[in-house]
Amino acid sequence: MSAYSIRTEVKHPSAASAVDWENLTFGRTFSDHMFVVDFDGQNWVDPRVVPYGPMSFDPAMSAIHYGQSIFEGLKAYKGADGKVRVFRPEMNARRLNHSATRMCMATLPEPLFLEGLYKLLALDSDWVYPAEGYSLYIRPFMFATEAYLGIKPSDTYRFMILTSPVKAYYQGAIRVKVERHYTRAASGGTGSAKAAGNYAASLYPAKLAQEQGFRQLIWTDAASHEYLEESGTMNLFFMKNGVLHTPTTESDTILSGVTRDSILCLAKSWGVPVETRRIKVTELQEGLRDGSVTELFGAGTAATIAQIESIRIDEEDFTPPPVEERQFSNKVAKTLSGIKTGVLEDSFGWVQTIE
Ligand SMILES: Cc1ncc(COP(=O)(O)O)c(C=O)c1O
C-alpha cells in the first residue's frame, strides 16, 4: 500500500516510439515523465509525476549561487521476461540523504524516494529497451530553491527524478592516468557526498587528461598525492596476488559506490580475499611492474565494470594483462548483468521488480 498520494499527469502520446534506439547518446534523450516533490521548509509537499519539460525558477535561487545541489545515479533494466528491474535503489535513497546532510539540505523520506521512482518507472516502462547493453539511467537530484542572496542553508528544496534511456557507457577498455597534482576531495571536505560541485571541480583536470588521450583520471589523496582514491565516476579495484584491493571509503574523500559494495559482497561470497584500506600508488605500480597485479578496473553504475587497459603513473605507462584473461572482473560483470536482468537468481535480494 502506498503511503504517499502521488498525483499523475500523463503525457499523450508517448514519445518512446520515436526514439532512435541504435543511435542513443548517453544522457541526451529523456523519457516522457519526471517525478517532482517540494520541501516547503517544514514538509515534503505535492509529490507528482508530470510530463518531462522545462521549469521556471527565481534567478536568486540559492542552488545557482551557493551550490546546494546533490544527485544520484542508478539504472533500470528489462529482462527477457519483459519485467523492469531496478538495482538496489534503497542504497541510492540512503546515499542521497548522506549527501543532503553533508550539504546542509533537507533529507527526504526514503519511502518517498522509492515510491516516486516506482511510479515513474511503471509509467515509463516502454523506455526501458529490452536488448542487451541497454538500460534506463535514473537521475534523482535535489537542489535549493529559496530566492535569497544571503549565504545560509536554503529553507526550501526540490527533489526530482529524471530518466534517460542509454546504451553501454564506455565501449571497450579505457586508458587512465593517476593524477598527482589536482585534487577531487580533501579530508574534511565533501568527497563522500554526491555534491554537484565535486563534479564541477573535476572538469578542468579531466579535460587536461582527455587532451592527453586519457579517458579518466585516477584521483589521489589531497594531502600527499601518494594514496589511490577513485576515478571521476567509478571506484577503483585491482587484483594483486589473488587478493582483491580497493581503497577504503571509511575516510570522507571517496564516494561509497553501490557497484563497489556489490562487488565486495560477490567477492566474499565466492571466497575471494579482499583488502579495503588506504592503498599507496606505489603498491599498484610495483604490482604492475612485477606482474602480481592481474586485473585493474573501475566500478560504477554507468559502466558496471570498466576494464583499464593502460594506466599512466607519473611518466610511465603500464599495461595489465589482456581483458579476456581477467577472470574475476569478467565473472563479476556477467553475474551483475545476470542479476539485473533476471537471468541469474537474485540471492542477495538486490533487485526490485516494477509491477
Ligand atoms: C565519484 C564517483 N565514485 C564512484 C561512483 C560509483 O558509484 P555507484 O557504483 O553507486 O554508481 C560514482 C558514480 O556514481 C561517482 O560519481
The ligand as an SDF file (V2000), in Angstrom:
LIG
                    3D

 16 16  0  0  0  0  0  0  0  0999 V2000
   32.8640    9.8980   -7.8170 C   0  0  0  0  0  0  0  0  0  0  0  0
   32.1840    8.6070   -8.0130 C   0  0  0  0  0  0  0  0  0  0  0  0
   32.7240    7.4860   -7.4940 N   0  0  0  0  0  0  0  0  0  0  0  0
   32.1450    6.2930   -7.6150 C   0  0  0  0  0  0  0  0  0  0  0  0
   30.9460    6.1370   -8.2990 C   0  0  0  0  0  0  0  0  0  0  0  0
   30.3160    4.7980   -8.4040 C   0  0  0  0  0  0  0  0  0  0  0  0
   29.1590    4.7020   -7.6220 O   0  0  0  0  0  0  0  0  0  0  0  0
   27.9670    3.7390   -8.0000 P   0  0  0  0  0  0  0  0  0  0  0  0
   28.5260    2.3540   -8.0770 O   0  0  0  0  0  0  0  0  0  0  0  0
   26.9860    3.8830   -6.8930 O   0  0  0  0  0  0  0  0  0  0  0  0
   27.4500    4.1820   -9.3010 O   0  0  0  0  0  0  0  0  0  0  0  0
   30.3510    7.2660   -8.8680 C   0  0  0  0  0  0  0  0  0  0  0  0
   29.0830    7.1500   -9.5990 C   0  0  0  0  0  0  0  0  0  0  0  0
   28.0530    7.4330   -9.0520 O   0  0  0  0  0  0  0  0  0  0  0  0
   30.9670    8.5320   -8.7170 C   0  0  0  0  0  0  0  0  0  0  0  0
   30.4200    9.6310   -9.2360 O   0  0  0  0  0  0  0  0  0  0  0  0
  1  2  1  0
  2  3  1  0
  2 15  2  0
  3  4  2  0
  4  5  1  0
  5  6  1  0
  5 12  2  0
  6  7  1  0
  7  8  1  0
  8  9  2  0
  8 10  1  0
  8 11  1  0
 12 13  1  0
 12 15  1  0
 13 14  2  0
 15 16  1  0
M  END
$$$$
